[in-house]
Amino acid sequence: MSDGAQQTTTLGYAPGKVILFGEHAVVDGQPAIAATLDRGIRVAVSRSGVNDGPILRSTNASLPPRCRPDPGGEGPERLRAALRVVVDLCGPHTRQLQFSVDGAIPPGAGLGSSAALAVALLRGVHQWQGEPIDDETLIERAFAVEKVFHGNPSGVDHTTIVRGGVLAYEKPRGAAIGTATSLILPRRLRLAIGVAGPHAGTATAVAALRERARNHPEHYARIFHGVGALARAARLHLEKGELGAVGELMDLNQGYLNALGVSTPGIEALCAIARERGALGAKLSGAGGGGAVIALVDDDPEPVRRAFAAAGYTAFTTTLDSGRVTATSAASEEP
């Protein structure tokens, strides 16, 4: 541990993410396209003065639902387990630390709050230690923390959050790690995002879908293949700046997600509102069963956002580009 450990406080930051194409099918070895948001989670790291384990302090709204300090739920144990993994990865001196978390990602909405928390924690610890961490090591360690929250995730969330920008991601079935390719976009993507409500958790949604697929393997395999084909086509249109075609493929992807049983009336209502207000396309992002809808627009996302808000949904806008988000960037964003 270097002299950096003597600093009073250090900061780790990680953005949230959206899945543009390919959720659920990515677990079946199909490609996905994901991107980082312009909002995320910050973790301030300092010495706690005790040595009986790291301490995490936060307002409830800053943490994913499965991580919140809730004596009546599973949050505390998940959180303690995640912190134990951080200690195992970063060394016993980590037990002396306290983490103060705040953020601007709606929790439990499929926008990567748990993966962002994992990456921000690790970045903050390494900043406090004064020891740089490369992307590949950070991805590997964040995956270990993410497994506490999501069982056996595909890796797309934390890989996208570490790498930043817009990525094509694929992990063949049976592979230990996936491959990610950064996409260079000729046009920025402007999205309105509406939150249909918290979902039951990625692990729960994936397990339920796996059970349904087990009952009808050939039919579900064709759907997963179709979702993968959409992701491949969408990549070509994104790289050419053909946003109208991208929006049409988003609508098709949402149809597949509905067929897979992961959409909800709230998600379908948000998609309908977006299309009525002129969105190029709309779909859920993440595990489904609740969560967020992303709506792609050609120019100004505000009319769609206002329509989401008028219907009673939490909503915001974001712009996606090829940029990278670093450990301490966006430190001044408002939670």
N, C-alpha and C positions, 0 to 999 in steps of 0.2 A: 504494500500500500504506500502510495507516494505522499508527499506533503499536502496534496490536494485534500486529503482526509481531514486536515485541520481547518478547512473552510467552515464558516458558520452555517451557511445554507447554499445548496446548489439546486438547480432546476432541471427536471426532465420533462420533455414535452412529446406528445405523439398525437397525430390527427386521427379523426374518425375516418370511416371509409363507406363507400357504396359499392354494390355489385351491379354493374351495368348489364351484364349477361352471364348466365351460367350457374347461378346458385343451385344447389342440390345435385345437378348433373356433374359438377366438378368433383364431388365425392365418388362418382362412378367413372372417373378418369377422363371426363370431357373438359374442354378448355373453358375458361371464364375470363371476363374482362372486369376489372375493378379499378377504383380510383380513390385517392385520398380527398377528404373534405377540407375546407378552409376553417375548420373549427376542431377542437380536440380536448385533450385532458392534460393538465399540468400537475406535476408532483414536485413539491418542494421537500428537499431532504436535509435533515439536520440531526445533530446528536441528541439523543433523548435523555442521557444521564443515567440510564438503567441498562442492565445487561440480560434481561430475561425475555428478550424477543423484540422484534421491531414493532412499532406502534403506528397505526394508520389513523389519521384524523381527517374527517370530511363531513360536509353536509350530505345528507342522504341523496340529494338530487345529483350529486357529482359522481356517484358510483353506480355501476350496473346493478340491477335488482339482486342478482345472486351474490353480490359482494357486500351488500349493505349491512351495517351493524344492526341486525334485527334479532333480538333474543328469541323470538318465537319462530324463526325460520331457519333456512339452511345457509343464509348469508354469512354469519360469523365463521362457521367451519370452513366454508369455501375460501373465505378471505384469509383465515389463519393458514390453511393449507397452501394457498398461493404464496403467502409471505415465507412459509417454510421452504418452498422451492427457491425463492429469491435468496434466502440465507445459504442454502446448499450450493447454489450456483456462484454466489459472490463472496462467500467466506463468512466465518463466525463473527467477525467484527460488525457485520450487518445487523446483528442482534441489538446493537447499541443505537440504532437509528430510529427516527420517527419520520413519517411521511404525511405531508399535508396535501390533500387532493382537492382540486376544483376543476371544473370543466364546463363545456358548452355543447356536449353531445347528449341529445335526449336518450336516457338510459332504456335498455330493453327494447330498442326499436330496430335492431338489426343494422345499426350504423357503426358497429365495431367498438363499443364502449369497453368491453372486457379486454379485447386485444390491445386497444390504445392504453388502457391502464397497465397491462403487462409491459408494453414497450416503454411507457413513460417511467414506470418504477425502475426498470433496468437501466435506462439512460440516466436517470437521476442518481442511482447508486454509483454508476461508473464515473459520472461527473464528480461526485463527492469523493470518490477514491482517487481522482486525478488520473484515471487509467482509461485511455480511449478504447472504444469497442468497435470493431468493424461490423459491417452489415451482416455478413454470414453468421458470425458468432451471435449477434443480437437476434437474428431470426431463429437460430437454433434454441437460444435460451428463452425467447418469448414463446416459442412453441411448447416448451416444457411447462411454462406457467399457464398457457392457454388450455392445456390438457386438463388442468384442474377444473376449469370452468365448463369446457365443452366436450370432454371425453376424448374423442379422436378427431380433431378438426382437420379439414383439408389442408390448412396452411395458407389459404388465400388471404385471410384477414390480416394476420400479423406480417406476412410478407409484403403485402401492399402498403401497410402502415409504415414499415421500416424503410422500404425503397422509395415510397412517395411517387406522386404523379399518377399516370394512367398505365396500367399493366395488363398484359395478357399472361394468364397463369394456367398451368396445366400440371397435374400430378397423375401419371398413369396408375392404374389400379395395381396395388401391391408395392408401389415405389415408396421409399422412405421419405424422399423429399420431392418437391415440385420444382418446376422451372418457371422463371418469370422474365418477361421481356418488356422493357419500357417502350411505350408507344409515343411517337412524336405526332402531335395533332396540329394540322394547319388551322383549325378553328377551335376556340374554346367552347366548352360545353356548359350551357347555362341551364340549371335545374331548379325547379320548385320542388320542395320536399314536404310531404305531409305525413304526420304520424297517426296511424289508425288506432294505436293503443299498444301497450306492452305485449310482447309475445311470451310464450311459455318457456322459451329457452331453445337455443340451437340444438343441444343434445336431444331434447325431448322431441322436437320437430323432425330431426333426422331419424331417430329411432322409430317414430310412428310411420314415416315414409318408407323406411326400410321394411317394416312389417307388411305394409300394403304391397310393396314391390315383390316381396317374397311370395305373395299369393298369386300374382300375375306377372311373372318375370319377363316374359317375352314382350308384353305390351308396354311395361315400364321401360324396358331396355330401348324400345323404339322411341319413346318420349325423350329419354336421356340423350339418345343419338340426335334427335331433332333439335334439342336445346344446344348441343355442341355445334351442330351445323349453323345455327343462328349466330353463335358467338364467333365462329370463323368468318362468316359473311360480314358481321358487324365490324370486325377488325378492319377489313378492307375498306368499308365505307367510312369508318372513323379516320383512317389514314388518308383518305381522299377529301375529307371535309364534307361528305355527303350526308348531312344531318337528317334530311327528310327520310332517306332510306333507313338510317339508324333508328329513327322514331318508329317506323313501320315494323322493324324487327323487334323493337321493345314490346310493341303490342302483341306480336306473335309469341314472344317469350312469356308474356303474362298469361296468354291462353294456355300454354303448356303448364305453367305453374298452377293455374286453376285446375287443370286436369290432374295434376299430381296431388291435389288436395291440400295445398298449403296457402291458398288464398282465403279470404274471409269477406263477408258482406261489407265491412268497413273499407277493406282494401279495394274492392270492386267499386265502391262508391267514390273513393278518391280518384281512381283511374278515370271514371266517367266524368267527374267534375273537371279534371285536367283536360280531357279531350274536348269537352264542351267549350272550354275557355281557350282553345286553340293550340294546345300542346301537340308537338309532333308525335309523341308517343309517351306511354306511362306504364309502369310495372312496379311490383313490389321489389324491395331490395333486402336480401338476407334470408333468414330462415322461414319467414311467413308465419301464419297463425296469428297475425297482428303485425306490429312493426311499421315500417315506413314505406311510402310510395314515392318513387322518383319520377318526375315529369320533365321531359326534355322540351325546351322551347327554342325557337329560332332566334329570338332577340331578347325581350324583357320578360323575366319570370315573375314579375310582381303581380300581374293580373291573376295568374294561377295561384300564387301564394295567398292573395287576398281572398280568392274564392274558397280555398281550403280553410282559411281562418274564419270566414263568414259561416261556413258549415260546421264550425265548432272544433276543428282539428288544430293541434299545434303544427305550425308551419314555418319554414324559413327558406331562403334561397341560397344557392351556392354556385360557384363557377369552378369548373374542373379544367386543368391544363396539364402540361407536361412537367411542371415544376416539382422540386423536391422540398420536403419539409424536414428540417433538421432538429437536433435534440432540443434546442432552446428557441427556435423560431416561433413566431406567433405568441410570444410570451405576454404580450400586452392585450390579447383578445379579451373581450368581456364575456364572462361565463353566462 
